[in-house]
Structures are given as structure tokens and as C-alpha cells.
Amino acid sequence: MKYYFNSFNILALSKKDTISQMVKNGVTEMIIYEAEKSKGENDLFWCRQYFGCGEKGNCGKLCKHYEPRNKKSGCCKHYGNLYEEGRPYILNVNGKIKKA
């Protein structure tokens, strides 16, 4: 599933959720940015349990919700990637996307 950044929310949302926000705010067309995984060295990750950033390497030591994906050790099942703004698009309230 693709995610997009918009001017209503700092989190990347699906197209469906973005359109819902547009309807709620009375907007018929807006510029959105495709969410792309952050590249390069990054000591942070997105925690899906707490909906916030965490520092890599601390899950098993500090978090009571730590649960390894493989049920033994390693990466937590709540670990997620960080995203940054990618290509801009124009989205209308009917769900049509075109290049900006």
C-alpha cells in the first residue's frame, strides 16, 4: 500500500484516509507527496506500538512491549521504517492522482 504526506497531518496516510480528510475539510484538490523510505544511516525507527520514533538498539532493553518477530531475539514486531517526502502529486477528492 502506498502512503502520502499532506498538509493536514504530519504522518503519512493512505490515499483513502487522505481523501477522507479532504472531504472533512472541504478541499476538492490538494498537493500530496509520495512517502518514500528514508535512505542512508539513521539511528531512529518508527515504533508502531507507541506511534513515535525510537532509538535503534533499545527495544529489548527498555520496552515492556518488545516482542521479537522470530519469537527468539532480534527485531521487534512493532519496528517500522521512517519515511520522507518523495515525488509531488495532485490528488482530487474523486481519487484521481496526477503529476504536479
PDB file as gemmi writes it, atoms N, CA and C in Angstrom:
CRYST1    1.000    1.000    1.000  90.00  90.00  90.00 P 1                      
ATOM      1  N   MET A   1       0.838  -1.174   0.000  1.00  0.00           N  
ATOM      2  CA  MET A   1       0.000   0.000   0.000  1.00  0.00           C  
ATOM      3  C   MET A   1       0.885   1.240   0.000  1.00  0.00           C  
ATOM      4  N   LYS A   2       0.543   2.212  -0.807  1.00  0.00           N  
ATOM      5  CA  LYS A   2       1.288   3.468  -0.851  1.00  0.00           C  
ATOM      6  C   LYS A   2       0.738   4.425   0.195  1.00  0.00           C  
ATOM      7  N   TYR A   3       1.651   5.254   0.705  1.00  0.00           N  
ATOM      8  CA  TYR A   3       1.280   6.277   1.674  1.00  0.00           C  
ATOM      9  C   TYR A   3       1.703   7.634   1.148  1.00  0.00           C  
ATOM     10  N   TYR A   4       1.017   8.674   1.626  1.00  0.00           N  
ATOM     11  CA  TYR A   4       1.260  10.029   1.152  1.00  0.00           C  
ATOM     12  C   TYR A   4       1.257  11.002   2.321  1.00  0.00           C  
ATOM     13  N   PHE A   5       2.093  12.034   2.199  1.00  0.00           N  
ATOM     14  CA  PHE A   5       2.072  13.139   3.141  1.00  0.00           C  
ATOM     15  C   PHE A   5       1.142  14.214   2.585  1.00  0.00           C  
ATOM     16  N   ASN A   6       0.415  14.895   3.477  1.00  0.00           N  
ATOM     17  CA  ASN A   6      -0.431  16.001   3.056  1.00  0.00           C  
ATOM     18  C   ASN A   6      -0.321  17.124   4.074  1.00  0.00           C  
ATOM     19  N   SER A   7      -0.969  18.240   3.799  1.00  0.00           N  
ATOM     20  CA  SER A   7      -0.835  19.412   4.673  1.00  0.00           C  
ATOM     21  C   SER A   7      -1.696  19.322   5.934  1.00  0.00           C  
ATOM     22  N   PHE A   8      -2.538  18.306   6.069  1.00  0.00           N  
ATOM     23  CA  PHE A   8      -3.390  18.162   7.239  1.00  0.00           C  
ATOM     24  C   PHE A   8      -2.749  17.356   8.355  1.00  0.00           C  
ATOM     25  N   ASN A   9      -1.747  16.546   8.039  1.00  0.00           N  
ATOM     26  CA  ASN A   9      -1.243  15.587   9.001  1.00  0.00           C  
ATOM     27  C   ASN A   9       0.264  15.423   8.831  1.00  0.00           C  
ATOM     28  N   ILE A  10       0.993  15.256   9.939  1.00  0.00           N  
ATOM     29  CA  ILE A  10       2.443  15.050   9.831  1.00  0.00           C  
ATOM     30  C   ILE A  10       2.790  13.589   9.544  1.00  0.00           C  
ATOM     31  N   LEU A  11       1.817  12.697   9.704  1.00  0.00           N  
ATOM     32  CA  LEU A  11       2.039  11.283   9.412  1.00  0.00           C  
ATOM     33  C   LEU A  11       1.632  10.976   7.976  1.00  0.00           C  
ATOM     34  N   ALA A  12       2.287  10.007   7.378  1.00  0.00           N  
ATOM     35  CA  ALA A  12       1.910   9.563   6.032  1.00  0.00           C  
ATOM     36  C   ALA A  12       0.634   8.737   6.133  1.00  0.00           C  
ATOM     37  N   LEU A  13      -0.305   8.988   5.234  1.00  0.00           N  
ATOM     38  CA  LEU A  13      -1.596   8.304   5.242  1.00  0.00           C  
ATOM     39  C   LEU A  13      -1.851   7.629   3.903  1.00  0.00           C  
ATOM     40  N   SER A  14      -2.783   6.698   3.899  1.00  0.00           N  
ATOM     41  CA  SER A  14      -3.203   6.069   2.650  1.00  0.00           C  
ATOM     42  C   SER A  14      -4.001   7.084   1.826  1.00  0.00           C  
ATOM     43  N   LYS A  15      -4.191   6.777   0.553  1.00  0.00           N  
ATOM     44  CA  LYS A  15      -4.982   7.655  -0.317  1.00  0.00           C  
ATOM     45  C   LYS A  15      -6.405   7.787   0.217  1.00  0.00           C  
ATOM     46  N   LYS A  16      -6.984   6.690   0.663  1.00  0.00           N  
ATOM     47  CA  LYS A  16      -8.346   6.688   1.193  1.00  0.00           C  
ATOM     48  C   LYS A  16      -8.472   7.619   2.408  1.00  0.00           C  
ATOM     49  N   ASP A  17      -7.518   7.537   3.333  1.00  0.00           N  
ATOM     50  CA  ASP A  17      -7.556   8.395   4.521  1.00  0.00           C  
ATOM     51  C   ASP A  17      -7.315   9.853   4.165  1.00  0.00           C  
ATOM     52  N   THR A  18      -6.466  10.103   3.171  1.00  0.00           N  
ATOM     53  CA  THR A  18      -6.216  11.469   2.723  1.00  0.00           C  
ATOM     54  C   THR A  18      -7.484  12.066   2.130  1.00  0.00           C  
ATOM     55  N   ILE A  19      -8.199  11.295   1.319  1.00  0.00           N  
ATOM     56  CA  ILE A  19      -9.458  11.770   0.727  1.00  0.00           C  
ATOM     57  C   ILE A  19     -10.484  12.047   1.823  1.00  0.00           C  
ATOM     58  N   SER A  20     -10.545  11.210   2.843  1.00  0.00           N  
ATOM     59  CA  SER A  20     -11.463  11.448   3.965  1.00  0.00           C  
ATOM     60  C   SER A  20     -11.164  12.783   4.639  1.00  0.00           C  
ATOM     61  N   GLN A  21      -9.879  13.100   4.811  1.00  0.00           N  
ATOM     62  CA  GLN A  21      -9.511  14.384   5.397  1.00  0.00           C  
ATOM     63  C   GLN A  21      -9.891  15.544   4.477  1.00  0.00           C  
ATOM     64  N   MET A  22      -9.734  15.329   3.180  1.00  0.00           N  
ATOM     65  CA  MET A  22     -10.104  16.378   2.224  1.00  0.00           C  
ATOM     66  C   MET A  22     -11.600  16.676   2.323  1.00  0.00           C  
ATOM     67  N   VAL A  23     -12.415  15.638   2.357  1.00  0.00           N  
ATOM     68  CA  VAL A  23     -13.873  15.808   2.452  1.00  0.00           C  
ATOM     69  C   VAL A  23     -14.226  16.524   3.749  1.00  0.00           C  
ATOM     70  N   LYS A  24     -13.619  16.092   4.846  1.00  0.00           N  
ATOM     71  CA  LYS A  24     -13.873  16.686   6.165  1.00  0.00           C  
ATOM     72  C   LYS A  24     -13.551  18.179   6.185  1.00  0.00           C  
ATOM     73  N   ASN A  25     -12.496  18.567   5.447  1.00  0.00           N  
ATOM     74  CA  ASN A  25     -12.045  19.960   5.442  1.00  0.00           C  
ATOM     75  C   ASN A  25     -12.556  20.755   4.239  1.00  0.00           C  
ATOM     76  N   GLY A  26     -13.407  20.154   3.423  1.00  0.00           N  
ATOM     77  CA  GLY A  26     -13.992  20.871   2.288  1.00  0.00           C  
ATOM     78  C   GLY A  26     -13.017  21.200   1.173  1.00  0.00           C  
ATOM     79  N   VAL A  27     -11.996  20.370   0.997  1.00  0.00           N  
ATOM     80  CA  VAL A  27     -10.980  20.596  -0.038  1.00  0.00           C  
ATOM     81  C   VAL A  27     -11.259  19.656  -1.207  1.00  0.00           C  
ATOM     82  N   THR A  28     -11.243  20.180  -2.437  1.00  0.00           N  
ATOM     83  CA  THR A  28     -11.518  19.339  -3.610  1.00  0.00           C  
ATOM     84  C   THR A  28     -10.251  18.872  -4.312  1.00  0.00           C  
ATOM     85  N   GLU A  29      -9.141  19.566  -4.090  1.00  0.00           N  
ATOM     86  CA  GLU A  29      -7.879  19.192  -4.730  1.00  0.00           C  
ATOM     87  C   GLU A  29      -6.735  19.684  -3.862  1.00  0.00           C  
ATOM     88  N   MET A  30      -5.671  18.882  -3.773  1.00  0.00           N  
ATOM     89  CA  MET A  30      -4.503  19.296  -2.991  1.00  0.00           C  
ATOM     90  C   MET A  30      -3.241  18.597  -3.476  1.00  0.00           C  
ATOM     91  N   ILE A  31      -2.102  19.190  -3.135  1.00  0.00           N  
ATOM     92  CA  ILE A  31      -0.810  18.598  -3.449  1.00  0.00           C  
ATOM     93  C   ILE A  31      -0.459  17.634  -2.326  1.00  0.00           C  
ATOM     94  N   ILE A  32      -0.080  16.417  -2.702  1.00  0.00           N  
ATOM     95  CA  ILE A  32       0.371  15.401  -1.762  1.00  0.00           C  
ATOM     96  C   ILE A  32       1.754  14.935  -2.189  1.00  0.00           C  
ATOM     97  N   TYR A  33       2.477  14.308  -1.281  1.00  0.00           N  
ATOM     98  CA  TYR A  33       3.820  13.810  -1.574  1.00  0.00           C  
ATOM     99  C   TYR A  33       3.880  12.328  -1.256  1.00  0.00           C  
ATOM    100  N   GLU A  34       4.354  11.552  -2.211  1.00  0.00           N  
ATOM    101  CA  GLU A  34       4.501  10.116  -2.002  1.00  0.00           C  
ATOM    102  C   GLU A  34       5.511   9.865  -0.887  1.00  0.00           C  
ATOM    103  N   ALA A  35       5.171   8.982   0.048  1.00  0.00           N  
ATOM    104  CA  ALA A  35       6.074   8.642   1.148  1.00  0.00           C  
ATOM    105  C   ALA A  35       7.087   7.613   0.657  1.00  0.00           C  
ATOM    106  N   GLU A  36       8.361   7.918   0.866  1.00  0.00           N  
ATOM    107  CA  GLU A  36       9.444   7.013   0.487  1.00  0.00           C  
ATOM    108  C   GLU A  36      10.261   6.682   1.721  1.00  0.00           C  
ATOM    109  N   LYS A  37      10.721   5.440   1.812  1.00  0.00           N  
ATOM    110  CA  LYS A  37      11.540   5.042   2.949  1.00  0.00           C  
ATOM    111  C   LYS A  37      12.783   5.920   3.016  1.00  0.00           C  
ATOM    112  N   SER A  38      13.132   6.347   4.235  1.00  0.00           N  
ATOM    113  CA  SER A  38      14.335   7.154   4.431  1.00  0.00           C  
ATOM    114  C   SER A  38      15.554   6.329   4.066  1.00  0.00           C  
ATOM    115  N   LYS A  39      16.459   6.962   3.356  1.00  0.00           N  
ATOM    116  CA  LYS A  39      17.680   6.285   2.931  1.00  0.00           C  
ATOM    117  C   LYS A  39      18.856   6.795   3.753  1.00  0.00           C  
ATOM    118  N   GLY A  40      19.901   6.014   3.792  1.00  0.00           N  
ATOM    119  CA  GLY A  40      21.104   6.432   4.491  1.00  0.00           C  
ATOM    120  C   GLY A  40      21.123   5.958   5.934  1.00  0.00           C  
ATOM    121  N   GLU A  41      22.150   6.384   6.635  1.00  0.00           N  
ATOM    122  CA  GLU A  41      22.327   5.981   8.031  1.00  0.00           C  
ATOM    123  C   GLU A  41      21.330   6.729   8.906  1.00  0.00           C  
ATOM    124  N   ASN A  42      20.605   5.976   9.685  1.00  0.00           N  
ATOM    125  CA  ASN A  42      19.625   6.572  10.569  1.00  0.00           C  
ATOM    126  C   ASN A  42      19.582   5.737  11.846  1.00  0.00           C  
ATOM    127  N   ASP A  43      19.748   6.392  12.998  1.00  0.00           N  
ATOM    128  CA  ASP A  43      19.729   5.690  14.274  1.00  0.00           C  
ATOM    129  C   ASP A  43      18.337   5.602  14.870  1.00  0.00           C  
ATOM    130  N   LEU A  44      17.341   6.036  14.100  1.00  0.00           N  
ATOM    131  CA  LEU A  44      15.969   6.043  14.595  1.00  0.00           C  
ATOM    132  C   LEU A  44      15.093   5.087  13.808  1.00  0.00           C  
ATOM    133  N   PHE A  45      13.971   4.713  14.389  1.00  0.00           N  
ATOM    134  CA  PHE A  45      12.978   3.889  13.720  1.00  0.00           C  
ATOM    135  C   PHE A  45      11.599   4.347  14.177  1.00  0.00           C  
ATOM    136  N   TRP A  46      10.564   3.881  13.507  1.00  0.00           N  
ATOM    137  CA  TRP A  46       9.187   4.202  13.883  1.00  0.00           C  
ATOM    138  C   TRP A  46       8.615   3.032  14.684  1.00  0.00           C  
ATOM    139  N   CYS A  47       8.119   3.314  15.883  1.00  0.00           N  
ATOM    140  CA  CYS A  47       7.508   2.282  16.717  1.00  0.00           C  
ATOM    141  C   CYS A  47       6.002   2.290  16.486  1.00  0.00           C  
ATOM    142  N   ARG A  48       5.480   1.174  15.964  1.00  0.00           N  
ATOM    143  CA  ARG A  48       4.042   1.073  15.697  1.00  0.00           C  
ATOM    144  C   ARG A  48       3.227   0.914  16.971  1.00  0.00           C  
ATOM    145  N   GLN A  49       3.858   0.471  18.052  1.00  0.00           N  
ATOM    146  CA  GLN A  49       3.160   0.319  19.325  1.00  0.00           C  
ATOM    147  C   GLN A  49       2.857   1.685  19.938  1.00  0.00           C  
ATOM    148  N   TYR A  50       3.856   2.580  19.935  1.00  0.00           N  
ATOM    149  CA  TYR A  50       3.715   3.883  20.584  1.00  0.00           C  
ATOM    150  C   TYR A  50       3.485   5.038  19.610  1.00  0.00           C  
ATOM    151  N   PHE A  51       3.458   4.761  18.307  1.00  0.00           N  
ATOM    152  CA  PHE A  51       3.271   5.786  17.279  1.00  0.00           C  
ATOM    153  C   PHE A  51       4.254   6.942  17.464  1.00  0.00           C  
ATOM    154  N   GLY A  52       5.526   6.587  17.564  1.00  0.00           N  
ATOM    155  CA  GLY A  52       6.573   7.588  17.722  1.00  0.00           C  
ATOM    156  C   GLY A  52       7.924   7.015  17.351  1.00  0.00           C  
ATOM    157  N   CYS A  53       8.935   7.865  17.337  1.00  0.00           N  
ATOM    158  CA  CYS A  53      10.295   7.449  16.997  1.00  0.00           C  
ATOM    159  C   CYS A  53      10.983   6.854  18.213  1.00  0.00           C  
ATOM    160  N   GLY A  54      11.839   5.893  17.947  1.00  0.00           N  
ATOM    161  CA  GLY A  54      12.661   5.290  18.973  1.00  0.00           C  
ATOM    162  C   GLY A  54      14.082   5.180  18.482  1.00  0.00           C  
ATOM    163  N   GLU A  55      15.006   4.937  19.388  1.00  0.00           N  
ATOM    164  CA  GLU A  55      16.410   4.796  19.024  1.00  0.00           C  
ATOM    165  C   GLU A  55      16.728   3.324  18.843  1.00  0.00           C  
ATOM    166  N   LYS A  56      17.339   2.988  17.706  1.00  0.00           N  
ATOM    167  CA  LYS A  56      17.658   1.582  17.412  1.00  0.00           C  
ATOM    168  C   LYS A  56      18.536   0.986  18.512  1.00  0.00           C  
ATOM    169  N   GLY A  57      18.258  -0.264  18.841  1.00  0.00           N  
ATOM    170  CA  GLY A  57      19.059  -0.983  19.816  1.00  0.00           C  
ATOM    171  C   GLY A  57      18.520  -0.934  21.237  1.00  0.00           C  
ATOM    172  N   ASN A  58      17.470  -0.175  21.470  1.00  0.00           N  
ATOM    173  CA  ASN A  58      16.949  -0.040  22.831  1.00  0.00           C  
ATOM    174  C   ASN A  58      15.663  -0.822  23.097  1.00  0.00           C  
ATOM    175  N   CYS A  59      15.050  -1.378  22.080  1.00  0.00           N  
ATOM    176  CA  CYS A  59      13.752  -2.049  22.257  1.00  0.00           C  
ATOM    177  C   CYS A  59      13.792  -3.135  23.321  1.00  0.00           C  
ATOM    178  N   GLY A  60      14.669  -4.098  23.158  1.00  0.00           N  
ATOM    179  CA  GLY A  60      14.726  -5.220  24.079  1.00  0.00           C  
ATOM    180  C   GLY A  60      15.157  -4.829  25.479  1.00  0.00           C  
ATOM    181  N   LYS A  61      15.848  -3.703  25.606  1.00  0.00           N  
ATOM    182  CA  LYS A  61      16.356  -3.272  26.905  1.00  0.00           C  
ATOM    183  C   LYS A  61      15.340  -2.410  27.665  1.00  0.00           C  
ATOM    184  N   LEU A  62      14.587  -1.579  26.951  1.00  0.00           N  
ATOM    185  CA  LEU A  62      13.768  -0.573  27.619  1.00  0.00           C  
ATOM    186  C   LEU A  62      12.257  -0.755  27.497  1.00  0.00           C  
ATOM    187  N   CYS A  63      11.787  -1.512  26.545  1.00  0.00           N  
ATOM    188  CA  CYS A  63      10.358  -1.535  26.235  1.00  0.00           C  
ATOM    189  C   CYS A  63       9.661  -2.779  26.767  1.00  0.00           C  
ATOM    190  N   LYS A  64       8.573  -2.579  27.490  1.00  0.00           N  
ATOM    191  CA  LYS A  64       7.821  -3.721  28.017  1.00  0.00           C  
ATOM    192  C   LYS A  64       6.992  -4.409  26.932  1.00  0.00           C  
ATOM    193  N   HIS A  65       6.831  -3.767  25.765  1.00  0.00           N  
ATOM    194  CA  HIS A  65       6.065  -4.356  24.660  1.00  0.00           C  
ATOM    195  C   HIS A  65       6.967  -5.018  23.615  1.00  0.00           C  
ATOM    196  N   TYR A  66       8.271  -5.097  23.909  1.00  0.00           N  
ATOM    197  CA  TYR A  66       9.207  -5.733  22.972  1.00  0.00           C  
ATOM    198  C   TYR A  66       8.821  -7.184  22.750  1.00  0.00           C  
ATOM    199  N   GLU A  67       8.680  -7.547  21.464  1.00  0.00           N  
ATOM    200  CA  GLU A  67       8.375  -8.933  21.097  1.00  0.00           C  
ATOM    201  C   GLU A  67       9.079  -9.229  19.777  1.00  0.00           C  
ATOM    202  N   PRO A  68      10.105 -10.089  19.799  1.00  0.00           N  
ATOM    203  CA  PRO A  68      10.859 -10.369  18.572  1.00  0.00           C  
ATOM    204  C   PRO A  68       9.968 -10.966  17.485  1.00  0.00           C  
ATOM    205  N   ARG A  69      10.226 -10.574  16.250  1.00  0.00           N  
ATOM    206  CA  ARG A  69       9.451 -11.104  15.112  1.00  0.00           C  
ATOM    207  C   ARG A  69       9.592 -12.611  14.981  1.00  0.00           C  
ATOM    208  N   ASN A  70      10.794 -13.109  15.271  1.00  0.00           N  
ATOM    209  CA  ASN A  70      11.038 -14.545  15.127  1.00  0.00           C  
ATOM    210  C   ASN A  70      10.790 -15.321  16.418  1.00  0.00           C  
ATOM    211  N   LYS A  71      10.225 -14.665  17.420  1.00  0.00           N  
ATOM    212  CA  LYS A  71       9.878 -15.260  18.718  1.00  0.00           C  
ATOM    213  C   LYS A  71      11.089 -15.644  19.570  1.00  0.00           C  
ATOM    214  N   LYS A  72      12.327 -15.293  19.116  1.00  0.00           N  
ATOM    215  CA  LYS A  72      13.529 -15.644  19.874  1.00  0.00           C  
ATOM    216  C   LYS A  72      14.292 -14.402  20.307  1.00  0.00           C  
ATOM    217  N   SER A  73      14.777 -13.631  19.333  1.00  0.00           N  
ATOM    218  CA  SER A  73      15.548 -12.415  19.615  1.00  0.00           C  
ATOM    219  C   SER A  73      15.598 -11.581  18.340  1.00  0.00           C  
ATOM    220  N   GLY A  74      16.096 -10.378  18.472  1.00  0.00           N  
ATOM    221  CA  GLY A  74      16.265  -9.532  17.296  1.00  0.00           C  
ATOM    222  C   GLY A  74      15.210  -8.462  17.147  1.00  0.00           C  
ATOM    223  N   CYS A  75      14.880  -8.163  15.909  1.00  0.00           N  
ATOM    224  CA  CYS A  75      13.994  -7.061  15.561  1.00  0.00           C  
ATOM    225  C   CYS A  75      12.585  -7.263  16.136  1.00  0.00           C  
ATOM    226  N   CYS A  76      12.051  -6.224  16.731  1.00  0.00           N  
ATOM    227  CA  CYS A  76      10.722  -6.257  17.342  1.00  0.00           C  
ATOM    228  C   CYS A  76       9.627  -6.238  16.278  1.00  0.00           C  
ATOM    229  N   LYS A  77       8.501  -6.858  16.580  1.00  0.00           N  
ATOM    230  CA  LYS A  77       7.390  -6.874  15.630  1.00  0.00           C  
ATOM    231  C   LYS A  77       6.755  -5.501  15.458  1.00  0.00           C  
ATOM    232  N   HIS A  78       7.045  -4.560  16.353  1.00  0.00           N  
ATOM    233  CA  HIS A  78       6.499  -3.203  16.265  1.00  0.00           C  
ATOM    234  C   HIS A  78       7.431  -2.249  15.515  1.00  0.00           C  
ATOM    235  N   TYR A  79       8.582  -2.757  15.075  1.00  0.00           N  
ATOM    236  CA  TYR A  79       9.566  -1.930  14.368  1.00  0.00           C  
ATOM    237  C   TYR A  79       9.026  -1.518  13.001  1.00  0.00           C  
ATOM    238  N   GLY A  80       9.159  -0.241  12.663  1.00  0.00           N  
ATOM    239  CA  GLY A  80       8.726   0.253  11.363  1.00  0.00           C  
ATOM    240  C   GLY A  80       9.752   1.216  10.785  1.00  0.00           C  
ATOM    241  N   ASN A  81       9.643   1.463   9.503  1.00  0.00           N  
ATOM    242  CA  ASN A  81      10.560   2.369   8.820  1.00  0.00           C  
ATOM    243  C   ASN A  81      10.134   3.819   8.979  1.00  0.00           C  
ATOM    244  N   LEU A  82      11.101   4.706   8.840  1.00  0.00           N  
ATOM    245  CA  LEU A  82      10.807   6.133   8.762  1.00  0.00           C  
ATOM    246  C   LEU A  82      10.642   6.498   7.293  1.00  0.00           C  
ATOM    247  N   TYR A  83       9.808   7.471   7.014  1.00  0.00           N  
ATOM    248  CA  TYR A  83       9.533   7.888   5.640  1.00  0.00           C  
ATOM    249  C   TYR A  83       9.797   9.375   5.478  1.00  0.00           C  
ATOM    250  N   GLU A  84      10.085   9.762   4.248  1.00  0.00           N  
ATOM    251  CA  GLU A  84      10.273  11.177   3.919  1.00  0.00           C  
ATOM    252  C   GLU A  84       9.484  11.495   2.656  1.00  0.00           C  
ATOM    253  N   GLU A  85       9.309  12.785   2.411  1.00  0.00           N  
ATOM    254  CA  GLU A  85       8.547  13.207   1.236  1.00  0.00           C  
ATOM    255  C   GLU A  85       9.270  12.869  -0.044  1.00  0.00           C  
ATOM    256  N   GLY A  86       8.523  12.298  -0.978  1.00  0.00           N  
ATOM    257  CA  GLY A  86       9.059  11.964  -2.290  1.00  0.00           C  
ATOM    258  C   GLY A  86       8.444  12.850  -3.356  1.00  0.00           C  
ATOM    259  N   ARG A  87       8.059  12.244  -4.470  1.00  0.00           N  
ATOM    260  CA  ARG A  87       7.503  12.984  -5.605  1.00  0.00           C  
ATOM    261  C   ARG A  87       6.160  13.640  -5.269  1.00  0.00           C  
ATOM    262  N   PRO A  88       5.947  14.873  -5.765  1.00  0.00           N  
ATOM    263  CA  PRO A  88       4.662  15.534  -5.534  1.00  0.00           C  
ATOM    264  C   PRO A  88       3.612  15.097  -6.553  1.00  0.00           C  
ATOM    265  N   TYR A  89       2.382  15.030  -6.101  1.00  0.00           N  
ATOM    266  CA  TYR A  89       1.241  14.708  -6.950  1.00  0.00           C  
ATOM    267  C   TYR A  89       0.083  15.629  -6.593  1.00  0.00           C  
ATOM    268  N   ILE A  90      -0.876  15.709  -7.485  1.00  0.00           N  
ATOM    269  CA  ILE A  90      -2.116  16.434  -7.204  1.00  0.00           C  
ATOM    270  C   ILE A  90      -3.218  15.390  -7.086  1.00  0.00           C  
ATOM    271  N   LEU A  91      -3.915  15.416  -5.967  1.00  0.00           N  
ATOM    272  CA  LEU A  91      -4.988  14.476  -5.695  1.00  0.00           C  
ATOM    273  C   LEU A  91      -6.306  15.238  -5.650  1.00  0.00           C  
ATOM    274  N   ASN A  92      -7.311  14.766  -6.395  1.00  0.00           N  
ATOM    275  CA  ASN A  92      -8.637  15.387  -6.263  1.00  0.00           C  
ATOM    276  C   ASN A  92      -9.522  14.498  -5.396  1.00  0.00           C  
ATOM    277  N   VAL A  93     -10.616  15.049  -4.950  1.00  0.00           N  
ATOM    278  CA  VAL A  93     -11.484  14.376  -3.982  1.00  0.00           C  
ATOM    279  C   VAL A  93     -12.122  13.106  -4.561  1.00  0.00           C  
ATOM    280  N   ASN A  94     -12.106  12.942  -5.883  1.00  0.00           N  
ATOM    281  CA  ASN A  94     -12.644  11.745  -6.522  1.00  0.00           C  
ATOM    282  C   ASN A  94     -11.618  10.609  -6.580  1.00  0.00           C  
ATOM    283  N   GLY A  95     -10.404  10.852  -6.091  1.00  0.00           N  
ATOM    284  CA  GLY A  95      -9.381   9.804  -6.049  1.00  0.00           C  
ATOM    285  C   GLY A  95      -8.424   9.797  -7.211  1.00  0.00           C  
ATOM    286  N   LYS A  96      -8.547  10.738  -8.138  1.00  0.00           N  
ATOM    287  CA  LYS A  96      -7.649  10.811  -9.298  1.00  0.00           C  
ATOM    288  C   LYS A  96      -6.341  11.470  -8.856  1.00  0.00           C  
ATOM    289  N   ILE A  97      -5.218  10.855  -9.258  1.00  0.00           N  
ATOM    290  CA  ILE A  97      -3.890  11.399  -8.963  1.00  0.00           C  
ATOM    291  C   ILE A  97      -3.214  11.737 -10.279  1.00  0.00           C  
ATOM    292  N   LYS A  98      -2.590  12.928 -10.325  1.00  0.00           N  
ATOM    293  CA  LYS A  98      -1.799  13.306 -11.495  1.00  0.00           C  
ATOM    294  C   LYS A  98      -0.507  13.961 -11.017  1.00  0.00           C  
ATOM    295  N   LYS A  99       0.485  13.967 -11.882  1.00  0.00           N  
ATOM    296  CA  LYS A  99       1.781  14.570 -11.535  1.00  0.00           C  
ATOM    297  C   LYS A  99       1.615  16.062 -11.325  1.00  0.00           C  
ATOM    298  N   ALA A 100       2.335  16.569 -10.338  1.00  0.00           N  
ATOM    299  CA  ALA A 100       2.282  18.007 -10.025  1.00  0.00           C  
ATOM    300  C   ALA A 100       3.204  18.782 -10.936  1.00  0.00           C  
TER     301      ALA A 100                                                      
END                                                                             
